[in-house]
């Protein structure tokens, strides 16, 4: 019950700061990154069983969640499979967030092309990275429109 305990602790802070909470159904899919599995004790949905992810995502939508997050986990060896993203995207009407294991711009583009409304990239951009790497991820996530040059 780690996650609910953290939500209870943070609720008064959210209220005090006047923030708008956005309920998101969080589904760990595939191998599950080492950190999220350890911290949350969450058992991942098998990445090769899109029907299970579809049912969980639909339940989240029916329970009033405003979005669904398909998460492979930070540091995951592989991202959420595009077939699973496509299946869930076609099954729910809420925005679909996809993250975890997106170690290259090509993998980020594949998540977007499969139907992710929001693509989350973390570890691939941590530490020293070149401006071109950041631009490549931006192009992959937002499409081929040009990314403005840095100001300064």
DSSP file (Angstrom, degrees, kcal/mol; ACC not computed):
  #  RESIDUE AA STRUCTURE BP1 BP2  ACC     N-H-->O    O-->H-N    N-H-->O    O-->H-N    TCO  KAPPA ALPHA  PHI   PSI    X-CA   Y-CA   Z-CA
    1    1 A X     >        0   0    0      0, 0.0     4,-2.0     0, 0.0     5,-0.2   0.000 360.0 360.0 360.0  21.9    0.0    0.0    0.0
    2    2 A X  H  >  +     0   0    0     38,-0.3     4,-2.0     1,-0.2     5,-0.2   0.911 360.0  51.8 -55.8 -46.5    3.0    2.3   -0.4
    3    3 A X  H  > S+     0   0    0     37,-0.3     4,-2.1     1,-0.2    -1,-0.2   0.911 109.2  47.9 -63.4 -43.3    1.4    4.4   -3.2
    4    4 A X  H  > S+     0   0    0      1,-0.2     4,-2.4     2,-0.2    -1,-0.2   0.886 109.1  55.1 -66.2 -35.9   -1.8    5.1   -1.3
    5    5 A X  H  X S+     0   0    0     -4,-2.0     4,-2.2     1,-0.2    -1,-0.2   0.914 109.2  47.2 -61.0 -42.0    0.1    6.1    1.8
    6    6 A X  H  X S+     0   0    0     -4,-2.0     4,-2.1     2,-0.2    -1,-0.2   0.880 110.5  52.4 -67.3 -37.3    2.1    8.6   -0.3
    7    7 A X  H  X S+     0   0    0     -4,-2.1     4,-1.6     2,-0.2    -2,-0.2   0.901 109.4  49.3 -64.9 -39.8   -1.1   10.0   -1.8
    8    8 A X  H  X S+     0   0    0     -4,-2.4     4,-0.7     1,-0.2    -2,-0.2   0.919 111.6  49.2 -64.7 -43.5   -2.6   10.5    1.6
    9    9 A X  H  < S+     0   0    0     -4,-2.2     4,-0.5     1,-0.2     3,-0.2   0.876 115.1  43.9 -63.1 -37.4    0.5   12.3    2.8
   10   10 A X  H  X S+     0   0    0     -4,-2.1     4,-2.4     1,-0.2     3,-0.3   0.719  92.0  82.7 -84.1 -20.2    0.6   14.6   -0.2
   11   11 A X  H  X S+     0   0    0     -4,-1.6     4,-2.3     1,-0.2     5,-0.2   0.901  91.8  47.9 -53.9 -48.5   -3.2   15.4   -0.3
   12   12 A X  H  X S+     0   0    0     -4,-0.7     4,-2.7    -3,-0.2    -1,-0.2   0.876 111.9  51.2 -61.9 -34.7   -3.0   18.2    2.3
   13   13 A X  H  > S+     0   0    0     -4,-0.5     4,-1.9    -3,-0.3    -1,-0.2   0.900 108.9  50.5 -67.2 -40.3    0.0   19.7    0.6
   14   14 A X  H  <>S+     0   0    0     -4,-2.4     5,-2.1     2,-0.2     4,-0.5   0.920 113.2  46.3 -61.9 -44.3   -1.8   19.7   -2.8
   15   15 A X  H ><5S+     0   0    0     -4,-2.3     3,-1.3    -5,-0.2    -2,-0.2   0.937 110.4  52.3 -64.1 -47.2   -4.8   21.4   -1.2
   16   16 A X  H 3<5S+     0   0    0     -4,-2.7    -1,-0.2     1,-0.3    -2,-0.2   0.846 112.4  45.9 -57.7 -35.8   -2.7   24.0    0.7
   17   17 A X  T 3<5S-     0   0    0     -4,-1.9    -1,-0.3    -5,-0.2    -2,-0.2   0.481 109.4-122.9 -89.5  -3.0   -0.9   25.0   -2.5
   18   18 A X  T < 5 +     0   0    0     -3,-1.3    -3,-0.2    -4,-0.5     2,-0.2   0.794  53.8 160.6  68.4  27.8   -4.1   25.2   -4.5
   19   19 A X      < -     0   0    0     -5,-2.1     2,-0.7    -6,-0.2    -1,-0.2  -0.508  42.7-121.9 -81.3 150.5   -2.9   22.7   -7.1
   20   20 A X        -     0   0    0     -2,-0.2     2,-0.2     2,-0.0    -1,-0.1  -0.831  25.9-140.9 -91.4 115.2   -5.3   20.8   -9.3
   21   21 A X        -     0   0    0     -2,-0.7     2,-0.5   -10,-0.0   -10,-0.0  -0.540  11.0-158.8 -74.7 141.3   -5.0   17.0   -8.8
   22   22 A X        -     0   0    0     -2,-0.2     2,-0.3     2,-0.0    43,-0.1  -0.962  14.1-136.6-122.5 112.6   -5.2   15.0  -12.0
   23   23 A X        -     0   0    0     -2,-0.5    43,-2.9    41,-0.2    44,-0.8  -0.527  26.4-176.6 -72.7 126.2   -6.1   11.3  -11.4
   24   24 A X  E     -a   67   0A   0     -2,-0.3     2,-0.6    41,-0.2    44,-0.2  -0.991  25.7-133.4-128.9 128.0   -3.9    9.0  -13.5
   25   25 A X  E     -a   68   0A   0     42,-2.7    44,-3.5    -2,-0.4     2,-0.6  -0.715  25.6-154.1 -77.3 119.7   -4.2    5.2  -13.8
   26   26 A X  E     -a   69   0A   0     -2,-0.6     2,-0.5    42,-0.2    44,-0.2  -0.873  14.1-177.3-104.8 114.9   -0.6    3.9  -13.5
   27   27 A X  E     -a   70   0A   0     42,-3.1    44,-3.1    -2,-0.6     2,-0.6  -0.952  18.1-148.0-118.0 118.3    0.0    0.6  -15.1
   28   28 A X  E     -a   71   0A   0     -2,-0.5    17,-3.4    15,-0.2     2,-0.4  -0.751  25.7-171.8 -83.3 122.3    3.4   -1.1  -14.9
   29   29 A X  B >   -d   45   0B   0     42,-2.8     3,-0.6    -2,-0.6     2,-0.2  -0.949  40.2  -6.8-124.6 135.2    3.9   -3.0  -18.1
   30   30 A X  T 3  S-     0   0    0     15,-3.4    14,-0.1    -2,-0.4    50,-0.1  -0.564 121.0 -12.8  90.0-148.9    6.6   -5.5  -19.1
   31   31 A X  T 3  S-     0   0    0     -2,-0.2    -1,-0.2    47,-0.2    13,-0.2   0.758  89.5-135.4 -63.7 -25.3    9.7   -6.3  -17.2
   32   32 A X    <   -     0   0    0     -3,-0.6    41,-0.3    40,-0.3    45,-0.1   0.663  22.5 -90.0  72.7 122.3    9.2   -3.3  -14.9
   33   33 A X     >  -     0   0    0     39,-0.9     4,-1.8     1,-0.1     5,-0.3  -0.245  35.5-116.1 -61.0 152.0   12.1   -1.1  -14.1
   34   34 A X  H  > S+     0   0    0     40,-0.3     4,-2.0     1,-0.2     5,-0.2   0.896 109.5  49.0 -58.4 -43.6   14.1   -2.1  -11.0
   35   35 A X  H  > S+     0   0    0     39,-0.7     4,-3.0     2,-0.2     5,-0.3   0.956 111.1  45.0 -67.4 -52.6   13.3    1.1   -9.1
   36   36 A X  H  > S+     0   0    0     38,-0.3     4,-2.3     1,-0.2     6,-0.6   0.880 114.3  50.2 -63.1 -37.3    9.5    1.2   -9.5
   37   37 A X  H  X S+     0   0    0     -4,-1.8     4,-1.7     2,-0.2    -1,-0.2   0.924 114.8  44.2 -65.4 -43.3    9.1   -2.5   -8.8
   38   38 A X  H  < S+     0   0    0     -4,-2.0    -2,-0.2    -5,-0.3    -1,-0.2   0.946 118.5  41.7 -65.8 -49.4   11.2   -2.2   -5.6
   39   39 A X  H  < S+     0   0    0     -4,-3.0    -2,-0.2     1,-0.2    -3,-0.2   0.912 127.3  29.0 -67.8 -44.5    9.6    1.0   -4.3
   40   40 A X  H  < S-     0   0    0     -4,-2.3   -38,-0.3    -5,-0.3   -37,-0.3   0.685  89.2-135.4 -94.2 -18.8    6.0    0.2   -5.1
   41   41 A X     <  +     0   0    0     -4,-1.7     2,-0.3    -5,-0.4    -4,-0.2   0.706  49.4 161.0  68.6  17.6    5.9   -3.6   -4.9
   42   42 A X        -     0   0    0     -6,-0.6     2,-0.5    -5,-0.1    -1,-0.2  -0.527  37.7-139.6 -76.5 133.8    3.9   -3.5   -8.1
   43   43 A X        -     0   0    0     -2,-0.3   -15,-0.2    -3,-0.1   -11,-0.1  -0.835  28.1-122.4 -90.1 126.3    3.8   -6.6  -10.2
   44   44 A X        -     0   0    0     -2,-0.5     2,-0.4   -13,-0.2   -15,-0.3  -0.331  14.8-117.3 -71.6 149.9    4.0   -5.7  -13.9
   45   45 A X  B     -d   29   0B   0    -17,-3.4   -15,-3.4     1,-0.1   -13,-0.1  -0.685  46.7 -97.2 -75.7 134.5    1.4   -6.6  -16.5
   46   46 A X    >   -     0   0    0     -2,-0.4     3,-1.7   -17,-0.2     7,-0.2  -0.341  26.4-140.0 -58.4 131.0    3.0   -8.9  -19.1
   47   47 A X  T 3  S+     0   0    0      1,-0.3    -1,-0.2   -18,-0.1     3,-0.2   0.739 100.3  56.2 -64.6 -23.2    4.1   -6.9  -22.1
   48   48 A X  T 3  S+     0   0    0      1,-0.2    -1,-0.3     2,-0.1     2,-0.3   0.229  94.0  72.7 -94.7  14.9    3.0   -9.6  -24.5
   49   49 A X    X>  +     0   0    0     -3,-1.7     3,-1.7     1,-0.1     4,-1.2  -0.598  52.5 167.7-125.8  70.4   -0.6   -9.6  -23.1
   50   50 A X  H 3> S+     0   0    0      1,-0.3     4,-2.7    -2,-0.3     5,-0.2   0.783  72.4  66.8 -57.6 -27.9   -2.1   -6.4  -24.4
   51   51 A X  H 3> S+     0   0    0      1,-0.2     4,-1.9     2,-0.2    -1,-0.3   0.823  99.5  50.9 -64.3 -29.4   -5.6   -7.6  -23.4
   52   52 A X  H <> S+     0   0    0     -3,-1.7     4,-2.2     2,-0.2    -1,-0.2   0.926 111.5  46.5 -71.8 -44.5   -4.6   -7.4  -19.8
   53   53 A X  H  X S+     0   0    0     -4,-1.2     4,-2.7    -7,-0.2    -2,-0.2   0.890 111.3  54.0 -62.3 -38.8   -3.3   -3.8  -20.1
   54   54 A X  H  X S+     0   0    0     -4,-2.7     4,-2.5     2,-0.2    -1,-0.2   0.927 109.0  47.0 -60.8 -46.4   -6.5   -2.9  -22.1
   55   55 A X  H  X S+     0   0    0     -4,-1.9     4,-2.2     2,-0.2    -1,-0.2   0.906 114.1  47.2 -64.4 -42.3   -8.8   -4.2  -19.3
   56   56 A X  H  X S+     0   0    0     -4,-2.2     4,-2.2     2,-0.2    -2,-0.2   0.912 112.8  49.1 -65.6 -42.1   -6.8   -2.4  -16.6
   57   57 A X  H  X S+     0   0    0     -4,-2.7     4,-2.3     2,-0.2    -2,-0.2   0.906 111.4  49.2 -64.5 -41.5   -6.7    0.8  -18.6
   58   58 A X  H  X S+     0   0    0     -4,-2.5     4,-2.7     2,-0.2    -1,-0.2   0.895 109.5  52.0 -65.6 -39.2  -10.5    0.6  -19.2
   59   59 A X  H  X S+     0   0    0     -4,-2.2     4,-1.7     2,-0.2    -1,-0.2   0.912 108.6  51.5 -62.0 -41.4  -11.1    0.0  -15.5
   60   60 A X  H  <>S+     0   0    0     -4,-2.2     5,-2.5     2,-0.2    -2,-0.2   0.923 111.1  47.6 -60.9 -44.1   -9.0    3.1  -14.7
   61   61 A X  H ><5S+     0   0    0     -4,-2.3     3,-1.7     1,-0.2    -2,-0.2   0.929 111.3  50.2 -62.7 -44.9  -11.1    5.2  -17.1
   62   62 A X  H 3<5S+     0   0    0     -4,-2.7    -1,-0.2     1,-0.3    -2,-0.2   0.778 105.2  58.2 -65.4 -26.0  -14.3    3.8  -15.6
   63   63 A X  T 3<5S-     0   0    0     -4,-1.7    -1,-0.3    -5,-0.2    -2,-0.2   0.411 127.4 -98.2 -84.7   2.9  -13.1    4.7  -12.1
   64   64 A X  T < 5 +     0   0    0     -3,-1.7   -41,-0.2     1,-0.3    -3,-0.2   0.562  66.3 157.8  97.0   9.3  -12.7    8.3  -13.2
   65   65 A X      < -     0   0    0     -5,-2.5    -1,-0.3    -6,-0.2   -41,-0.2  -0.427  36.4-146.5 -66.1 143.0   -9.0    8.5  -14.0
   66   66 A X  S    S+     0   0    0    -43,-2.9    29,-0.8     1,-0.1     2,-0.3   0.585  76.9   4.6 -87.8 -11.2   -8.3   11.4  -16.3
   67   67 A X  E     -ab  24  95A   0    -44,-0.8   -42,-2.7    27,-0.2     2,-0.4  -0.969  66.1-128.3-160.6 165.6   -5.4    9.6  -18.1
   68   68 A X  E     -ab  25  96A   0     27,-2.3    29,-3.2    -2,-0.3     2,-0.6  -0.994  15.6-155.7-125.6 133.3   -3.7    6.2  -18.2
   69   69 A X  E     -ab  26  97A   0    -44,-3.5   -42,-3.1    -2,-0.4     2,-0.8  -0.937   0.5-161.2-111.9 113.3    0.1    5.9  -17.9
   70   70 A X  E     -ab  27  98A   0     27,-3.2    29,-2.0    -2,-0.6     2,-0.5  -0.859  21.7-174.1 -91.2 112.1    1.7    2.8  -19.4
   71   71 A X  E     -ab  28  99A   0    -44,-3.1   -42,-2.8    -2,-0.8    29,-0.2  -0.933  30.5-175.5-119.0 123.4    5.1    2.6  -17.6
   72   72 A X        -     0   0    0     27,-2.6   -39,-0.9    -2,-0.5   -40,-0.3   0.654  58.4-107.8 -85.0 -16.8    7.9    0.1  -18.3
   73   73 A X    >   -     0   0    0     26,-0.3     3,-2.0   -41,-0.3    28,-0.4   0.176  35.2 -69.6 101.3 140.9    9.8    1.6  -15.4
   74   74 A X  T 3  S+     0   0    0      1,-0.3   -39,-0.7    26,-0.2   -40,-0.3  -0.409 123.7  16.2 -61.5 131.5   12.9    3.8  -15.1
   75   75 A X  T 3  S+     0   0    0      1,-0.2    -1,-0.3   -42,-0.2   -41,-0.1   0.575  89.2 161.6  80.5   8.7   15.9    1.8  -16.2
   76   76 A X    <   -     0   0    0     -3,-2.0    -1,-0.2     1,-0.1   -43,-0.1  -0.322  44.4-134.4 -62.9 143.7   13.8   -0.8  -17.9
   77   77 A X  S    S+     0   0    0      1,-0.2     2,-0.3   -45,-0.1    -1,-0.1   0.763  89.4  20.2 -69.6 -25.3   15.6   -3.0  -20.5
   78   78 A X  S    S-     0   0    0     -6,-0.1   -46,-0.2    24,-0.0   -47,-0.2  -0.996  79.5-121.7-145.4 149.6   12.7   -2.6  -22.9
   79   79 A X        -     0   0    0     22,-0.5     2,-0.2    -2,-0.3    22,-0.2  -0.205  51.1 -69.7 -80.2 175.2    9.8   -0.1  -23.4
   80   80 A X        -     0   0    0     20,-0.5    -1,-0.2    19,-0.3    -8,-0.1  -0.506  66.8-103.6 -60.7 129.1    6.1   -0.9  -23.5
   81   81 A X    >>  -     0   0    0     -2,-0.2     4,-2.0     1,-0.1     3,-0.8  -0.298  19.9-127.3 -60.4 138.7    5.6   -2.8  -26.7
   82   82 A X  H 3> S+     0   0    0      1,-0.2     4,-3.0     2,-0.2     5,-0.2   0.844 109.7  59.5 -54.2 -35.3    4.1   -0.7  -29.5
   83   83 A X  H 3> S+     0   0    0      1,-0.2     4,-2.1     2,-0.2    -1,-0.2   0.881 106.3  47.3 -62.8 -36.5    1.4   -3.4  -30.0
   84   84 A X  H <> S+     0   0    0     -3,-0.8     4,-2.5     2,-0.2     5,-0.2   0.903 111.5  50.5 -70.1 -41.5    0.3   -2.9  -26.4
   85   85 A X  H  X S+     0   0    0     -4,-2.0     4,-2.9     2,-0.2    -2,-0.2   0.945 112.2  47.4 -60.1 -48.2    0.2    0.9  -26.8
   86   86 A X  H  X S+     0   0    0     -4,-3.0     4,-2.0     1,-0.2    -2,-0.2   0.913 112.1  49.9 -59.1 -44.3   -1.9    0.6  -30.0
   87   87 A X  H  < S+     0   0    0     -4,-2.1     4,-0.3    -5,-0.2    -1,-0.2   0.925 114.7  42.7 -63.0 -45.9   -4.3   -1.8  -28.3
   88   88 A X  H >X S+     0   0    0     -4,-2.5     4,-1.6     1,-0.2     3,-1.6   0.915 111.3  55.5 -67.5 -42.7   -4.8    0.4  -25.2
   89   89 A X  H 3< S+     0   0    0     -4,-2.9    -1,-0.2     1,-0.3    -2,-0.2   0.879 109.4  47.8 -57.4 -38.0   -5.0    3.6  -27.3
   90   90 A X  T 3< S+     0   0    0     -4,-2.0    -1,-0.3    -5,-0.2    -2,-0.2   0.535 113.5  48.9 -78.6  -5.7   -7.9    2.0  -29.3
   91   91 A X  T <4 S+     0   0    0     -3,-1.6     2,-0.3    -4,-0.3    -2,-0.2   0.662 106.8  48.4-110.5 -22.0   -9.7    0.9  -26.2
   92   92 A X     <  -     0   0    0     -4,-1.6   -34,-0.1    -3,-0.1     4,-0.1  -0.845  57.7-151.4-121.8 158.3   -9.8    3.9  -24.0
   93   93 A X        +     0   0    0     -2,-0.3     2,-0.1   -35,-0.1     3,-0.1   0.530  69.3  92.2-104.9  -7.6  -10.8    7.5  -24.6
   94   94 A X  S    S-     0   0    0      1,-0.1   -27,-0.2   -29,-0.0    -2,-0.1  -0.440  92.8 -79.1 -81.9 160.6   -8.6    9.2  -22.0
   95   95 A X  E     -b   67   0A   0    -29,-0.8   -27,-2.3    -2,-0.1     2,-0.5  -0.263  45.0-137.6 -58.1 145.7   -5.1   10.5  -22.8
   96   96 A X  E     -b   68   0A   0     19,-0.2    21,-2.5   -29,-0.2    22,-1.9  -0.938  15.4-166.7-113.6 122.6   -2.4    7.9  -22.9
   97   97 A X  E     -bc  69 118A   0    -29,-3.2   -27,-3.2    -2,-0.5     2,-0.4  -0.882   6.5-171.0-106.2 136.6    1.0    8.5  -21.4
   98   98 A X  E     +bc  70 119A   0     20,-2.5    22,-2.9    -2,-0.4     2,-0.3  -0.996  16.4 144.6-132.6 133.8    3.8    6.1  -22.1
   99   99 A X  E     +bc  71 120A   0    -29,-2.0   -27,-2.6    -2,-0.4   -26,-0.3  -0.962  19.8  76.5-156.3 172.9    7.3    6.0  -20.5
  100  100 A X  S    S+     0   0    0     20,-0.8   -20,-0.5    -2,-0.3   -26,-0.2   0.496  88.6  29.8  92.1 127.1   10.1    3.8  -19.4
  101  101 A X  S    S+     0   0    0    -28,-0.4     2,-1.7     1,-0.2   -22,-0.5   0.579  70.7 137.7  74.6   9.6   12.8    2.1  -21.4
  102  102 A X        +     0   0    0     18,-0.3    22,-0.2     1,-0.2    -1,-0.2  -0.587  16.5 156.2 -89.4  77.8   12.8    4.8  -24.1
  103  103 A X        +     0   0    0     -2,-1.7     2,-0.3    -3,-0.1    -1,-0.2   0.507  56.6  40.3 -86.3  -6.5   16.5    4.9  -24.5
  104  104 A X  S  > S-     0   0    0     -3,-0.2     4,-2.0     1,-0.1     5,-0.2  -0.952  81.1-116.1-139.7 160.2   16.6    6.2  -28.0
  105  105 A X  H  > S+     0   0    0     -2,-0.3     4,-2.6     1,-0.2     5,-0.2   0.861 116.2  58.1 -61.6 -35.0   14.8    8.8  -30.1
  106  106 A X  H  > S+     0   0    0      1,-0.2     4,-2.1     2,-0.2    -1,-0.2   0.899 106.2  47.5 -63.6 -40.1   13.6    5.9  -32.4
  107  107 A X  H  > S+     0   0    0      2,-0.2     4,-1.8     1,-0.2    -1,-0.2   0.882 111.5  50.8 -68.4 -37.2   12.0    4.2  -29.4
  108  108 A X  H  X S+     0   0    0     -4,-2.0     4,-2.1     2,-0.2    -2,-0.2   0.914 110.8  49.1 -64.4 -42.3   10.3    7.5  -28.3
  109  109 A X  H  X S+     0   0    0     -4,-2.6     4,-3.0     1,-0.2     5,-0.2   0.890 107.8  54.7 -63.3 -39.6    9.0    8.0  -31.9
  110  110 A X  H  X S+     0   0    0     -4,-2.1     4,-1.6     2,-0.2    -1,-0.2   0.885 107.4  50.1 -62.6 -38.2    7.7    4.4  -31.9
  111  111 A X  H  X>S+     0   0    0     -4,-1.8     5,-2.2     2,-0.2     4,-0.6   0.927 113.4  45.7 -65.0 -44.5    5.7    5.1  -28.7
  112  112 A X  H ><5S+     0   0    0     -4,-2.1     3,-1.3     1,-0.2    -2,-0.2   0.936 113.1  49.2 -62.8 -46.5    4.2    8.3  -30.2
  113  113 A X  H 3<5S+     0   0    0     -4,-3.0    -1,-0.2     1,-0.3    -2,-0.2   0.789 105.7  58.3 -65.7 -27.6    3.4    6.6  -33.5
  114  114 A X  H 3<5S-     0   0    0     -4,-1.6    -1,-0.3    -5,-0.2   -25,-0.2   0.621 133.6 -82.8 -78.0 -12.9    1.7    3.7  -31.7
  115  115 A X  T <<5S+     0   0    0     -3,-1.3   -19,-0.2    -4,-0.6     2,-0.2   0.496  73.4 150.8 128.6   4.3   -0.7    6.1  -30.0
  116  116 A X      < -     0   0    0     -5,-2.2    -1,-0.3     1,-0.2   -19,-0.2  -0.501  27.4-164.8 -67.3 130.4    0.9    7.8  -27.0
  117  117 A X  S    S+     0   0    0    -21,-2.5     2,-0.4     1,-0.3   -20,-0.2   0.814  83.2  26.7 -80.1 -33.6   -0.5   11.2  -26.4
  118  118 A X  E    S-c   97   0A   0    -22,-1.9   -20,-2.5    -3,-0.1     2,-0.5  -0.999  72.9-158.3-131.5 130.7    2.4   12.0  -24.0
  119  119 A X  E     -c   98   0A   0     -2,-0.4     2,-0.6   -22,-0.2   -20,-0.2  -0.947   8.8-154.1-111.9 126.3    5.8   10.4  -24.2
  120  120 A X  E     -c   99   0A   0    -22,-2.9   -20,-0.8    -2,-0.5     2,-0.5  -0.885  12.8-178.7-105.5 122.2    8.0   10.5  -21.0
  121  121 A X        +     0   0    0     -2,-0.6   -18,-0.1   -22,-0.1   -22,-0.0  -0.981  18.2 143.5-120.0 128.2   11.7   10.3  -21.4
  122  122 A X    >   +     0   0    0     -2,-0.5     3,-2.1   -20,-0.1     4,-0.3   0.577  63.8  35.8-123.6 -81.4   13.9   10.3  -18.3
  123  123 A X  G >  S+     0   0    0      1,-0.3     3,-1.4     2,-0.2   -20,-0.1   0.790 109.0  64.1 -55.8 -34.4   17.1    8.2  -18.0
  124  124 A X  G 3  S+     0   0    0      1,-0.3    -1,-0.3   -22,-0.2   -21,-0.1   0.742 110.1  39.6 -64.7 -21.2   18.1    8.7  -21.6
  125  125 A X  G <  S+     0   0    0     -3,-2.1    -1,-0.3     4,-0.1     2,-0.2   0.260  91.5 109.3-112.4  11.4   18.4   12.5  -21.0
  126  126 A X  S <  S+     0   0    0     -3,-1.4    -4,-0.0    -4,-0.3     2,-0.0  -0.582  73.6   9.4 -84.2 151.1   20.0   12.4  -17.5
  127  127 A X  S    S-     0   0    0     -2,-0.2     2,-0.4     2,-0.1     0, 0.0  -0.264 120.7 -11.7  77.4-168.4   23.6   13.4  -17.1
  128  128 A X  S    S+     0   0    0     -2,-0.0     2,-0.3     0, 0.0    -2,-0.1  -0.516  73.5 163.4 -70.3 121.8   25.7   15.0  -19.8
  129  129 A X        -     0   0    0     -2,-0.4     2,-0.1    -4,-0.1    -4,-0.1  -0.978  36.6-109.2-135.4 150.9   23.9   14.8  -23.2
  130  130 A X     >  -     0   0    0     -2,-0.3     4,-1.8     1,-0.1     5,-0.1  -0.368  24.0-118.7 -76.9 157.4   24.5   16.7  -26.4
  131  131 A X  H  > S+     0   0    0      1,-0.2     4,-2.6     2,-0.2     5,-0.2   0.870 116.6  57.2 -60.6 -36.4   22.1   19.3  -27.7
  132  132 A X  H  > S+     0   0    0      2,-0.2     4,-2.6     1,-0.2    -1,-0.2   0.875 103.3  52.9 -64.9 -36.6   21.7   17.2  -30.8
  133  133 A X  H  > S+     0   0    0      2,-0.2     4,-2.1     1,-0.2    -1,-0.2   0.931 110.5  47.0 -63.0 -44.9   20.5   14.2  -28.6
  134  134 A X  H  X S+     0   0    0     -4,-1.8     4,-2.4     1,-0.2    -2,-0.2   0.921 113.0  49.3 -61.9 -43.8   17.9   16.5  -27.0
  135  135 A X  H  X S+     0   0    0     -4,-2.6     4,-2.8     2,-0.2     5,-0.2   0.890 108.3  54.0 -62.4 -39.9   16.8   17.8  -30.4
  136  136 A X  H  X S+     0   0    0     -4,-2.6     4,-2.2     1,-0.2    -1,-0.2   0.917 110.5  46.0 -62.5 -43.0   16.5   14.2  -31.7
  137  137 A X  H  X S+     0   0    0     -4,-2.1     4,-2.5     2,-0.2     5,-0.2   0.909 111.8  52.0 -64.7 -41.5   14.2   13.2  -28.8
  138  138 A X  H  X S+     0   0    0     -4,-2.4     4,-2.7     1,-0.2    -2,-0.2   0.925 111.5  46.5 -61.6 -44.1   12.2   16.4  -29.3
  139  139 A X  H  X S+     0   0    0     -4,-2.8     4,-1.5     1,-0.2    -1,-0.2   0.904 113.1  50.2 -62.9 -40.9   11.8   15.6  -33.1
  140  140 A X  H  < S+     0   0    0     -4,-2.2    -2,-0.2    -5,-0.2    -1,-0.2   0.894 117.1  39.2 -64.6 -40.7   10.8   12.0  -32.3
  141  141 A X  H  < S+     0   0    0     -4,-2.5    -2,-0.2     1,-0.2    -1,-0.2   0.876 126.9  32.6 -79.1 -38.7    8.2   13.0  -29.7
  142  142 A X  H  < S-     0   0    0     -4,-2.7     3,-0.3     1,-0.4    -2,-0.2   0.449 113.0-109.9-100.0  -1.4    6.7   16.0  -31.5
  143  143 A X     <  -     0   0    0     -4,-1.5    -1,-0.4    -5,-0.2    -2,-0.1  -0.514  53.7 -49.8  97.2-172.6    7.2   14.9  -35.1
  144  144 A X  S    S+     0   0    0     -2,-0.2    -1,-0.2    -4,-0.1    -5,-0.1   0.376  88.4 126.5 -86.5   5.2    9.5   16.3  -37.7
  145  145 A X  S    S-     0   0    0     -3,-0.3    -3,-0.1    -6,-0.2    -2,-0.0  -0.325  73.6 -91.6 -60.7 148.3    8.7   20.0  -37.2
  146  146 A X        -     0   0    0      1,-0.1     2,-0.5    -7,-0.0    -1,-0.1  -0.293  32.3-134.6 -65.7 144.6   11.8   22.0  -36.6
  147  147 A X        -     0   0    0     -3,-0.1    -1,-0.1     1,-0.0   -12,-0.0  -0.867  30.1-111.3 -96.4 128.2   12.9   22.6  -33.0
  148  148 A X        -     0   0    0     -2,-0.5     3,-0.1     1,-0.1    -1,-0.0  -0.226  34.7-106.8 -59.7 146.9   13.9   26.2  -32.3
  149  149 A X        -     0   0    0      1,-0.1    -1,-0.1     0, 0.0     0, 0.0  -0.329  46.5 -84.4 -68.8 156.3   17.6   26.8  -31.7
  150  150 A X        -     0   0    0      1,-0.1     2,-0.3     2,-0.1    -1,-0.1  -0.302  44.7-120.2 -61.2 144.6   18.7   27.6  -28.1
  151  151 A X              0   0    0      1,-0.2    -1,-0.1    -3,-0.1    -3,-0.0  -0.685 360.0 360.0 -86.3 138.8   18.4   31.3  -27.1
  152  152 A X              0   0    0     -2,-0.3    -1,-0.2     0, 0.0    -2,-0.1   0.389 360.0 360.0 126.0 360.0   21.5   33.0  -26.1
